[in-house]
Amino acid sequence: MSQQPHLRTVVVLAAGAGKRMRSALPKVLHPLLGRTLVGHVLNAAAPLDAGRTVVVVGHGANQVRAHLAEVAPQATPVLQAEQLGTGHAVRIALEAVGEASGTVVVLNGDVPLLRPETLGGLVGAHERSGVAATVLAAEVPDPAGLGRIVRDADGRLQQIVEQRDTSPAQREIREINAGIYAFDAARLREALGKLSTDNDQGEEYLTDVFALLRSVGEPVAVHVAADHVETLGCNDRVELAALRRLLRDRVNEAWMRTGVSLLDPETTWIDVTVALDRDAVVDQNTQLKGSTVIGSGAQVGPDVTLVDTLVGSGATVVRSHAVGAEIGPTASVGPYAYLRPAARLAEKAKVGTFVEVKNSEIGVGSKVPHLTYVGDATIGEQSNIGAATVFVNYDGVRKHRTVIGDHARTGADNMFVAPVAVGDGAYTAAGSVIAEDVPAGAMGVARARQRNIEGWVLKRRAGTAAADAAERAGRGGAREVSPRPTASEGEATHAGTEPVGGAFGSGDTATD
């Protein structure tokens, strides 16, 4: 494009109430695959390198201002206290930024499918032609509710007519106004001062600028979008859902063409802010959101939601949910796992079924196979955490940390009461509440001696099925369970060197 960046001003119209959305949220802030409606519009305009970007706010102005401060701090919000029409909105925008020269680009804040290439094509054509104003148009299957492009006998733009003001003949026109314009700044400013409110809504229509310019001999032009879908706006939740599906299809097709496999594109939803490497595989019913990155060869899904999560190359995530997590190369997660913020799995680590991890590091090759909560912990390399383990990290005031060393083996149904550490190569017995450090190579046992009260069921539960079964067993009518050896027979006590078989009881073998 021929003009310098400082000679462009972008104006985004985002003041409308959006009443048909029936929402407390301003229309332009409704989300759509990783950005808000207005966020998509600002992204489309970003390659123009405008010297100034102005967003006209009105309904929900404070909410829109806060959002702009987060996603587009370079944009200047300008308040349209009364919504008196699009012409009025552009006029106060230009007044707020002072003298504007060069090209003024005006966009509605609810056209999220607009591509930067299409907007750039409009601006480039406008600047090359030297006309006073150019409107982006599109040929649509159903123009109902949209402003029409009315051309003269020579095919030149005669006027833009809003739906409310169309004649029966004009309603048959299928070439519509996309609500996206490029103007010469000086001639736009002069025309804005001449707008009237003599129309069905009693508002200052920006579209009337074209007729005013033409009436004084200024040239105006039409630039037609190659794909009318890009010009679709959003007025209610039904249209928002339709736009979401269209954007989903566009995003999914683009990723598949780069070498990503989407096994069921219709149930795969990928935010525009997500990145995937070649040969990644995404199975059905999967949502990838925010700043999520999927590495090459990773397999994600089915039934997975990842938010702001890094998945390393070759990793596997199945039927799980992760937010702000990091899953290392060839690590595995799920099914039915929950990774909360700052959960970090190193290479070949495993988080299995019904496991929750929060603010914890799981080392290379270490495994947390099932039924476990890991919170505020550091687990070393090649360690195994037994089933039904809880890392007890909160004392009601502060969070505390647990450290499990390398090549450690912890028993099933353990509780680690932080702050506590289990040394390298150490073991803990099943059913233990570990509240003191376990030295490297030691076995930690923290459980009461089992005591059997003979005859308790017959005395306390007489007449029950359990009592009948016990009585039959006493008469030799049922299989008896062989008792375990007692400590007096040479097996471990709390101070013993090694519990009987199964006392470690992780629920998994060391190599599982």
N, C-alpha and C positions, 0 to 999 in steps of 0.2 A: 504494500500500500504506500502511496506516495507521500502522505502527510506525516509530520513528526508526531510522536506520542503526545506532546504537550498541547497539540492543537485539537485534541478530542476530549469531549465531555460525555460521560455516560449518565443517563438519568433513568432510574428504575422506579416504576410506579407501584408502590406497595402500601397504599393508604386505605384501600377499600375494606369495608366491613366483612365482606364474604358471608352475608346472612344465610345463604343457602347451605353453607357448611354446617350450620347449627352447632357452633362450637365456641367455647370460651377462648380457644386458641386462635389468634389471627390467621387468616387463610394462608398467607404466604409463609407461615411457620410450620405448616403441616409437613411431616417428613415423607421422603420418597427415596428409598434405597440409598441411605447414607448422607443425604443432604435435604435441607428444607426446599420448598418450592423456590423461594427467593435465592437460596444458596445455589441451586442449579443455574438460575439466570445469571447470577454474578460470575459463576464459573465460566459460562459461555462467553461472557463479555471480557473476561480477564485477558485473553490474547490480544485485544485491541490496544493494550498498553495506554489506556486513557490517562490523561493528566489528572482528571478529577472524576470521581464516581459519586453521584448523589442518589440517595434512596429517599423517596418521598414517603413519609410514614404518617399514619393517622389513627385508624382503629388499632388499639393495642400498641400504641406507639412505644411505650416503655419496654414492652417485651421484644419488639422488633429491634429497638436500639441495643438492648442487651445482647441479642443474637448477633447483630452486626459487629459489635465490639469483639465478639469471640471469633467469628468466621471471616470478617472482612473489615479489620480495623482501619483500613485506609479509606473506606467509604464514609461519606458525610451524610448523616440522617437529617432531613429537613421536614419539619412538621407542617402538614396541611390540616389545620384545626377543623375546618369545614370542608367536606368533600363536595366541591363545586364543579367537578368535571376534570377530565384529563388535561385540557388546555390550561386550566387554572393551576393544576399540579405542576406542570412543566414551567409555567411562568414563575411560580414562587421558588422552584428549584434553581432556576437561572438567577433570580434576584439574590438568592442566598449565597451564591458563589461568586458574585460580581461579574465583570465583563467576561463573556465567553467568546472565543473565536474558533475558526475551523469548523469541525463537524460536531454536531450534537446528536448522539444516538439515544433513542428513547425506547424502552422495553417495558412491557407489562411484567409484573413480578410473579406471574403464575403460568409461565410457559416452560416447564422443566425439561422438555425434550429437545429444545433448541440446541443445535450443535454449534460449537465455535466456528466451524468452517462455513456454515450457512450465514451466520452473523457477519463474519469477515467478508464473505462474498457480497453481502448487501452494502457494507461500508465501502469496500473497494470499488464497486460499480458506481456508487454515488460520487465518490471523490474523483474518479476518472472522468465522469461525465460532466461535472461542474454544474449540475442542476441545483435548484434551490431546496428540493426535498425529494426523498425517495421512500416509498412504502414497500414493505415486504408483503407479498400476496401469496395465496395458495389456492389451488383448485381442489375443492373438497366434495365428497359424495353428498353430504347433507349440510347446506349452509344455514339452516334454521338457527336464529338467535345471533348470527354473526353479521358484522358490517360488510357491505358489498363494495367491490371495486366496479365503478361505472366508467366505462370508456366511451370516447367519442367515435365518430364514423371512421376515423383514421387509426383507431386502436390506442390512442393516447389517453392517459388518465384524465377524466373529466371531473369526477368528485368521488368521495368516499361517503357512503350513506349508511347510517346506523340502522339496525334491524327495525327499530320502532318507527323510523321515518321513511321506510321504503315504500314504494308504490307496488301494486300487484306485479307489474312487469319486472321491477328490480328484484323482487323476491325470488324470481326464477334464476337469477345470476348465481353461478356456483364459484366464481372467483371471489375470495373473501379477503378482508383486511386482517393480517396476523397481529396487528397491534404493535408492530416493531418498525421503527422509522430511523432514517438518517436525514438530518437537516443541515443546511448552512446556518451557522449560529446567528449571524447578523440579520439575515432575512427571516429567520424563525422569530427572533425577538420582536421585530417590527410587526409581524403578522399576529403574534399573540396579543398585542395591544389592541387589535381590532376585532377580537372574537366577541360574538354575541351569545345570548342565552335563548335565542328564539328557536327552540326545538322542543320535542316532546318531554324531555326531562328538565328543561330549564337550566341546563349546565353549559359550561364552555367546553365544546368538543375540540380536542386536538386535531381531529380529522378535518375540521373546517379550515384549517390552515392551508390545506392543499387547494381548496377552491379559491381562497383569498389570494394565494400566490398566483394561481393561474389567471385570475381576473385582472391582475396588473401586468400580465405578460411574462411572469417568471416561469421558467421551465420546471416541471415536476416529472417524476418517473415512477415506474413500477418495477420491482425486482421480484421475480417469481421463485419461490422455494421449490427445490426439486422434489421434496417429500412433504406432503401436507401434514403428516403426523407430527413433524417438528413444531408446528404452529399451534397445536392443540393446547388450550387453556384448561383451567379447572374451576368449576363453580360449585360442585357439591361432592359428597363422599363417593357417589357412584362414579363420577368422572375421575376422581382421584384414584380409585381402584383400577379403572381402565388404564390410566396413565402408568400406574405401577406395573401392570402386566406388560404394557408395551416396552417400558424401560427394562424390565426383567429380560424380555426376549432379546432386546438389543445387546444388553450386557452379556448374556449367556452366549449368544452367537459370536460375539467378539472374542470371548475367552476360548471357545471351542476352536476357532480359527487360529489361535496361537498354539494349539497343541494340548489343551486341557480337556479331559474327558468328563462330561456331565451326563450321567447315566439316565437321568430323568429331568430334562431342562424345565419342564412345567412345574416341578415341585422344588426347584433349586432357586434360591433368592440370594443374589450376591450384590452387596452395596457397591456403588461406583468407586468407593475409596479402598476396596479390597485389592490385593495383589496375589496372583497365582503363578507358579512356575510351570514350565512345560512338563507334561506327563503326570501332573497331579490328577487324581481321580476323585470326583465328588458324586456321591450316591444320592438317592432320592430323599426328599423331605429334609433338606439341609439349608440352613441360613448362615451366611457368612457376612458379618457386620463390622462396621467401623474400620479400624486400621489392621484388620486381620491379614496375615500373610501365610500362604500355603506353599510349602517347599516342593521341589521336584520329586515326583514319585510318591508323594504322600497320598494316603487314602482316607477320605473324610466322609462319614456317613455310613449307612442311612441314619436319619433321625438325629441330626447333630445341629447345635447352635453354637457358633463361635463368635465372640465379640472381642475386638481388640486383642486377638490371640495370635501368637506365632507358632506355626506347626512346621517342624523341621523336615528335611527331605527323608522320604521313606517311612515317616511316622504313620500310625494308624489311629484314627479316632472313630469310635462306633457308639451310637446312641448315647451321646453325652452332651454336657453343657459346659462351656468355658468362658470366663470373662477375665480379660487382662492376664492371661496365662502364657507360659512359654513351654512348648512341648518339643523336646530335643529330637535330633535325627534318630530314626528307627525306634523311637519310643512308642508305647501303645497305651491307649486310654479307652476305658469302657469295657463292656457296655454299662450304662447307667452310672456314670461318674460325673462329678461336679467339681470343676476346677475354678476356684475363686481368685480374685486379684492377687498377683505376686506368687502364684503357684508356678514353680519352675522345675521341669523334669529334664534331667540330663540325657545324654545319648543312651538308648536301649533301656531306659527306665520304664516301669510299668505301674499304671494306676488302674485297678480292675473294677469289679462289679460293686456298686453301691459304696463307693469311696468318695469322700469329700476332702479336698486339699485347699488350704488357704495360707498364703504368706509363708510358704515353705519351699525348701530345695530338696529334691530327691536325686541322689547321685547316680553316676553312671552304672547302669545295670541293676540298680536296686528295684525292689518290687514291693508294692502295697496291693496285694491281690484282691481283697474283698472286705466289705462290711466295716470300714474304718474311717475315723476322722483324724486328719493330720492338720493341726493348726499351729503356726509359729514354730516350725521345727526345721532342723537341718539333718538330713539322713545322708550318710556317706555312701561310698561305692559298694556295690555287690552285697547289699544288706537286704534282709527279708523281714517284713513286718507281718506278724500273725493276724489271723482273722479276728474281727470284733475288737480292734484296738482303738483306744481313745487317747489322744494327746491332750491332756487337761491343761489348758494354757491360760485360763482367766481366773483371777482370784476375787473378782467382783469390782476391782479398781484398775488393775493393770494386767497387761498380757505378758506372759513369760515364755521363755524359749526352751525347747527340748533339743538335745543333740544326740543323735545315734551315729556311732562310728562306722568305719568300713568293715565289711564282712561280718556284721552283727546278725544275730538271729533272735527275734523276739517272739515270745509265745502268744498263743491265741488268748483273747479276752484279757489283754493287758491294759492297764492305765498308767500313763507316764505323767506324773504330777510335776509340772514345771515350776521352777527351773530345775532341770535334772539332765544328767548325761549318762549314756551307755557307751562304754569304751569299745575300741576296735576289737573285733573278734569275740565280743561278749555275747552271752545268751541270757534270756530271761524266761522264767518258767510260766506256763499257762496259768491264767487266773491271777496273776500278780498285779499288785498296785505298787509301782516303782516310784518311790518318793525320795530315794537317795541314789547318788551316783553308783553305777556299776563299773568297776575297774575293767580295763582291757583284759580279755581272756577269762573273765569270771562268769559264773552263773548267778543271776539275781533271782532269788525266790522270795516272794512277799505275799504269803497266803496262810490262812489258819489251817491247823491239823484237822482232817476230816474225823467226825465222830458219828458212829451209827448207834441209834437207840433201838435196841431189839424189841420187837413186838408192838411198836408204836401204832401201826395201822390197825391191828386187831383191837387195841384198846381205845383208840381215839376215832376210828372210822369204821366201827363195827356196822355190818349190814350193807356196806358199799361193795361195788364190784372189785375194788382194790383189796378189800379185806377178804373177799371170797377167794381171789387169786392167791393171796398170801397164805391163806389157810390150806388151799390145795397144794401149794409148793411145800408147805411144812409137812404134809402127809406124803410127799414124794410124787404128787400127781402132776407136777409141772417142772419145767427145766429150771434149775437154780443157776444163778450167776455166780461164777467163781469169784471169791473175794480177792481183792488186790493184796499183795504182801504188805505187811505193816513195817513200820520203821524198825521194830524189834527184830525183824527177819533180815535186816541188813540193807534195807533200802533207805532212800534219802529222807531226812527230816529237814526242818528249816535250815539247819546248819550243815546238812549233808553235802556231799560233793557232786552228786548227780541224781536228779529225780528219776523215777521209774519211766519206762517207755511211755511217751505221750505227754509227759509233763511239760515239755517244750511246746508241743501242740500248736504249731503255727497255722495249721490248716492247709499248708502247702509244703511240698518238698523244697529243698534248697534250690533246686533247678527249675521249679515250676514257673 
